[in-house]
């Protein structure tokens, strides 16, 4: 109630200025005073080494040699999870090589003008019982605890209300599913889609992590294979679901999780978005409610920071290293990395290597890559993303309707990959600290039309100046907030060329046949003392592959679980 009172008061003050004169001056659209730039990924590091390999140039001789029991190549969530598994198992001789100056992959957090904000993923759905590994992590971090025999999540980590709103028809509505000024036929299609999702959930369970539903000795269930064989928009057409509002919402959902729309992803992926969680709730149903999500001012950066802290404290984390070569030998594994601080090549000799790199990078650096790695790369494509953090100094003039929420989406922008903005200050406990704040704006560039090229979008993203990215973002926000130019003080742009794998038709079928449980694990996986069933871990014996790519799409649950079991396999 305190937060709502403050926001409403700010809106009243903004509106009162119009009463003081006959007509308010038109808002300025100048961006000359707004400073900022690109942040995050060190493109020049990775691309310089990539170009060297592409030109066939020999690598410099290593200037020094290190010996470790386990080396982890990569520093995203899968890598940090693998490090945690090794640490909990008592393995102490570990090194983790990370290209960037900050570990966390696309779950990193940043700071703009002293305020924390996401640089990538910004929430985690409250995990279900299919993800005991993630539940165990959250218990370890104090996010959840058992009270009177029942699990409870700490209030400060659960997303505060109001959670979501949509800008449509010139005003804001509560929730993201369009409900204002929609026809009865639209509501009927909402109901029909909810029924189909429920049927799919009962016919063959969907789970997150996805590999928990893969059938031994390998592959998807026949019903899931059929869904994986066709595009989501094709399946929707077969079901006579053609309402533009429903299609808009499903495009939004697919771009949100997969970086591409219904015309790009498989029907399996489109249904998995809902069926692996809590289904699809049509308006007016008894269980029509928001899913519970966990979030922090820096988004999932909070989780990556918690995972990275003990790795850094143990001296395992080596930043600014580009992994150039991974070779399995009779004695172990040789890894060559370029140290950007010293500008020298270094060699690492390890008994085991956890390859926590995107598969397309792994295929370049692993010598004589195994057939399953080649197959994965051929089955995958990756969506580029742009994440823009906008620092505002004062309350924005809002349009009528629902008040400022955590997640705010503009209907017309979704067709262009725009997924709205998150208010990074939403989780502050003191409502008087709401402003200034940071609006984190997301744009998925994998496309929502048949034949859209992620490669072309990636090239365009890299060629664009930060000023162009700034101006595009502010022009979009100005549709709902006319004074955005006046109130913005600083803009920082994060670019991901390969933010996440796109689960196109056929992807799950290929990946589900790869990496069945191996016999290399020296110990069972234990969560709170309970032995868990082994999950697929692509492995050659000494090389253990862990990345969300192996699940075909990028979410925290997939990356974390794959990292854990790679650590189990290598430990």
N, C-alpha and C positions, 0 to 999 in steps of 0.2 A: 504493500500500500504506500510505503514511503517513496519507492521509486516512481510509482505511477503519479503520485502527487507532484513530485519534482518535475517530471516530464510534461505533465499537463500545464503546470505553472509556466514553464519555459515556453510552451506553445502559445499560451495566452499572452505573454509578454511580446512574443514575436508578432502576434496578430494585432496587438494594440497599436503598433506603429502606423498601421493603415488608417486608424481613426484620427490620428493627430493632424493629418493634412487631407487635401482633397484627393490626391492620387499618389501612391508611392512611386518612387523613381524605378525605372526598369532595372533589373538585376544586372550586374556586370558579368561579362564572360571572359575577362582578361585572366591569363594564367602567368603573366610576367613576374608576379611576386612569389610564385609557388616554386620552391626549390626541391631538389631530390635527386634521384638517379636510380640506376640498377643496383640491386643487392643480390647476395646469395651465391649461386653457383659460379664456380671459377671455370667458365667456358674455355678460356685460353689454355688452361692446364691440360684438360682432357683432349682438346682438339689438336694441340701441338703434338702430343704423343700419338694420337690417331693418325695424323698426317704423316708422321715419320714411318709408322708401320705400313701405311698405304703406299708410300714411295719405295718400300723395300730397303730402307736404309738400315744398316746394322746398328744394334743397340750398343751404347758405350759399355766398356767392361766395368763390372761392379768394383767400387772403391773399398767396400768393406763387406763382411759377411756376418750374419747373425744366425743363431741357432735357437729354435723354440720347439716346444712339443706340438702346439697347434697354432697355425696362423689363420686369421680371418681376413679375407680380402673383401673390403667394402665396409661401410659404416652406417647403413640404414637400419631400420627396425629389425630385420632378420638378423643382421650381423650383431646388433646389440643384444638380441634375445639369445643368440648362440653363445655369446660371451657370458651372459647370465647363467645359462645352463652349465657351462664349463666351471664357472666360479662355484656354483652350488654343489657341483660334483667333487670339488676339491682340486681341480686342475689349476695350477698356478703359473705354468710356463706358457703364456699366451701372448700373442701380438695381434693387434687389429690395425690394418692400414686403411686410412680414409683419405680420399682425394681432397675433400673440402676442409675448411678451417673449423667446421662444426659438424659433429656427427648427427644423425637423425634422418637423413634422406629427405623425402617429401613430408616428413612429420616434424620439421624444425620450427622453432619459434624465433621471433626477432623483437627488436625494440625500435620504436619510432618516437623521437622527441621525448625519450624517457618512459614511454608507455609500452608494455608488452603487447604483442599481437602475433597471430599465426603467420608463418611463411608458406604454409601448405595445409595439410589436413587439420581440421579444426574441431572434430568431435569423435567420440566413440560410443556407439549404441551400447546400452547396458547388455553385457554378454549373457547369452542363454546357456543352458546346461551342455550344449554341444561344444562349448569353448571353455572347458575347465582350466585349460592352461592360462587363458586370459583372466579368468576369475581368480586364479591363484596369484597372479601378478598384482591385481587390484587389491587383494587382501594384504599382500606383502607391503604395498605402498600406503596402506591405511585408507584407501578409497572406500572399501567396504569392510564391515565387521559383523560378527554374529552377536545379536542381541536377543536374549530370551529364546534361544534356539532358532532364530530366523536371521537371514542375511539382510542387512540394511546398508544402503549407500549413504555416505556423508552428504548432507544437504548442500554444502558449498561447492560440490563437484557436479551435482545434478543441474542441468540447464534450468535457470530461473524462468518464470513466466513473466511476460508473454514470450512464447518460443518462436513462432513463425508468423509472417504476414506476407500478403501478395498485393502488388500495385497493379490494378486492372481497372479499366473504365474511368481513369482519372482519380481514383481513390484507393485507399488501403482496405483490404479485407483480412480478417483473422484466418490463419491457416494458408497452406499453399495450394490446395485443390480448389480450382475455381468453383464458386458456389453462387456468386451474385449474378443476377440477370441471366441465369442459365435455364434452358427449356426442360420440360419434363422428360424429353427424350434423352437429354444429357444425364439426368439423374438415373434414368433407367440403365444407361450404359455403365455408369459407375457401379450400380448394383450388379450388373451382369459380370463385369470384370472381377469384382470382389468374389462372386461365386466361383468363377473359373480359377482364381488363385487358390481358393479354399479346396477345390477339387484336386488341383495339382499337388497341393501339400499332402493330401490324404492318399493320392495315388502312389506317390514315391517321395519320401521326405527329402527336402532340401536342407542343407546345413551350412553353417559358417563356423569353422573353416570348411571349405567345399570338399576337401579330400576325405573328410570323415564320412561322406555319403557315397564315395566311390566304392564300387564292388570289387572284391578280390575274385580272381587273380588279376583283374585290371579292367578299367573302363567304366563308363556310365551305364546305368540301368537302361534297358531298351526305350522306356518312355522318355528318359532324359536325352538319349542319343537322338531321338526323333526331334526333340525341341532344339537341340544343338545344331541340327543340320540346316535350319532355316533362319532367316532374319526375323527379328521380333515384329517388325511392321508387317511382314508376310503372314505371320501367325495371327496378328490382330485382324488383318483383312479376312482371314479364313473364319474368324469368330464373328465377323460383321461388326467389329468395334471400330467405328470410323468417326466418332464424335470429335470435333476439333479440340474441345476443352480436355477431354480425356487423353487424346494423343499429345497435346501440349504437356500435360502433367507427366506422362510416361517418358516423353523426350527429356524433360527436365530431370527426372529420376535417373535415367540412364546416363545422361551427361554428368550428373553429380557423382555417380559411383564409378563409371567406366570411361568418362571423357569423350563419349560419342553417343549419338542418339539412336532411336529405334531402327533406323534404316541401316545402321552399322553393326549393331550387336546382335547376338543370337537370341532366339526366343527363350532358350534356357537361361541366359543372363537376365533378360527382361523380367522373367518370372522369379528368378532367384533373388532379385532385389527385394521383393516383397515376401516370398515364401520362406526365405531363410530367416526372416525376422518375425513379424507379427501379422503377416497377411496384408490385405488392403482393406481399409475401413471406408465404406461409402458413407456420405452424409446421412445422419439420422439413425444409424445403426446403434445398437445398445453399447457396443464397444468402440464407438467413434471417439478416439482420443489420441493425443500425441504419443509417439514412442518415447520412452525415457532415454535421454542421451546424457553422456558425461562430457563436460567441456571446461576449458580453462582460458584465461585471457590470452595466452600464447598458443591456444589450441592444443593439438597433440604434441606440440613442442614440450609441454610439461612432462608427458610420458617419456619422450626420447631423452629429456634431460635427466630424469630419474634413472633411466637405464644406463645412460652414459656415465653418470657420476662414479659408480664403483669401478668402471672400466678405466677411467682416468686416474682414480685414486690408486689403483693397482699398478699403474705405469704401463698398461697394455695399449693405450691409444696413441697412435702415431698419425698425426694430421699431415696434410700436404704431400701425400704419397700417391703417385699414379702407378697402379699395378700394370706392368708391361708384359710379363711372361709368367705362366704357371706350367710347370712340367713335372709329371709324375715319373719317378725313377724307381729302381729296385730298392733303394735305401730309404726313400721317402718322397718329399716334394721340394722342388726348387722354385722359388718365387723371386722374380726381379722386379724392383720398384724404383721409380725415379723420385728422389727426395727434392722437392721444389725449393726448400730452404737452402740446402747445400748445393743444389744443382748437380747432384751426383747420383749415379745408379748404385743401388744396394741390393745384395743378395740375402735371401732368407732361406734357411734349410729347416724343414719341419717334418715331423712324422705324419701329420695330417694337415690338410688345408680345407677350410670351409669357404667355398666360393659364394659369397653373398653379394654378387654383382648382378646387374641386369643381364639377362641371358645373351643379348646381342653383344655386350661387352665381353662376357665370359667366352663366347665363341671365338673372339679375336685373340684373347690372351692365353687361353688354355691350349697347349700344344697337343696336336692330334686329338681334337675334341671328340668325345664319345658321340655315337650316333643319336642318342636321346637328346643331347644338347643341340645338335644340328636340327633335329625334328622340332624342338621347341621353338627355336628361332624362326624357322619357316612358318610355324603356325601363328606367330604373334606379330602384332603391330602396336605402336605406342602413340598415345595421344599427347600432344604438347598442351601446356597450360600457362596461363598468366595470372599471377596473384599480385594485386596492387593494394598497398596499404596507404590510406588517405587520412592524414591527421587533421582534425577539425578543432577549432579553438572555442566554439560556442554552439548552442543549440541550432539545428537547422530548421528552417521554415518547412513544415510538413504539410502534406495534403490531407484531406478529410479521411476519416475512417479509423481503423485500428491503430493503436499507438506503436511507437518504436519497439521492435522486438529484437531477439537475438539474431534471427535469420530473416533477411528482408529481400524479396525477389521481385523483379520487374517483369511483368508478363511479356511485353514486346521484345525484350532483349534475349530471351531464351533461344529464339530462332537463330541468333548469331553467336551462341555459345555462352552468353552472359548468364551467370547463376546467382546474381545479386550480391549482397554484401552481408557480412557478419559484424555486429557491433562488438568489438574486442573488449569494451568496458562493461559488457552486460553482467559479468559475474562478480563485479565489485560489490562487496558487502555494504559499503557506505554509499548511499544514493547521492550524497552531496559531492561525491568524487566522480560523477558520471562524465563531466566535461572538464577539460578537453578529453577527447577520446579518439580512437582509431577505427575507421571503417575498412574492413578487409574485403576487397572485391575479387570475385573469382570469375575466370573466363576459361572454359574448356574448348579446345580447338581441334578436337578429333573429328568434328563434322556431324551433321544430322541428316545428310542427304546421301542417297546411294552413290557409291563411287567417290565420295569425298576423300581427298588425299591428305593424310596426316603429314606426309613428307613435305608437301607444298606449304601447309600451315606452319610447319616447323621452320622452314626457310624464311617465311614471312615474319615469324616471331623474332628470329635472330637478326633480321635486317632492320626491324623497326627501331627507331630512336626511342629513348625513354620519354622524351617530350611528347611524341605521338601517342605512346601508351597512356601517359598522364592525361592528355587532352581527350582521348577516347573515353577513358573511365569517367572523367568529370562530366563530359557531355551526356553520358548515360545517366549518371546520378541526378543531373539537372532536370530530368523529366519529372522527378518526384520531389526534388529539393532545389528550388530556383536560386537559392543563395549559396549553393555549394562553392562557387568560385570565391565568394567573399570570405567564407568561413574556413576554407582550406589553407593550411600553412605549409604543408610538406607532403610529398608523395614519393614512395619507394616502390619499385617494380621488381618482382621476382619472376624469372622465366625458367620454365622447365621444358626442355626439348623433348624429353621422353618421360613424362610425369607418371604414366601408368599404362599397363598393357590393356588393349581393347579386346574384350572377349567376342571376337567375330565368330560367325558360324563355323563349326568344326573345331574350334580351339579347345574346348573342354574334352572332346572325344580324344584328341591327340594327347593332351597333357595327362588325362586320367589313366592312360596306358603306360606312363613313364614313372619310374622311381617307386616301384613297389617296395615294401619293407625289406631292408637288407639284413644280412646276418653279421654285419660289421659292428653293431652296437655292443658294447662291452657291459652294459648295465641296462636295466629296465628304466623307463621313464616313470618317475614318481611325482605325484602332485599331492601334497599333504599326506604323504605316506601311502597313497593309493596307486597301485600299478595301473598304468594306462595302456590301452592297445596301441601298438606301434602304428605310426602313420607313414605314408609314402615319403621317402627321402631319396631323391636321385643321388646315386653314389657310384664311384668306381672302385671303392675300397679305401683309397687314401684321399680322394677328392669328394667332398660332400657339398651338394649344391643347395643353397637356401636363399630364396627371394620370392616376393609375391608373384613374380612372373610365372613361377611354376604352378600357380593356381589360375593364371589367366586374367587376373584383374588385381588391382592394388587397393587393399584395405588393411587396416592394422591387424585384424585377427588373423588374416592369411599370412602376412609377413612374420608376425611374432611366433605363430605356431610352427611354421617351417623352420625358423631359426632355432627354436627349442629342440626340435628333433634332429636337426643337423648337429647341434651341440651334443646331443645324446649319442649320435652315431660316431662322432669324432673323439669323444671323451674317453 
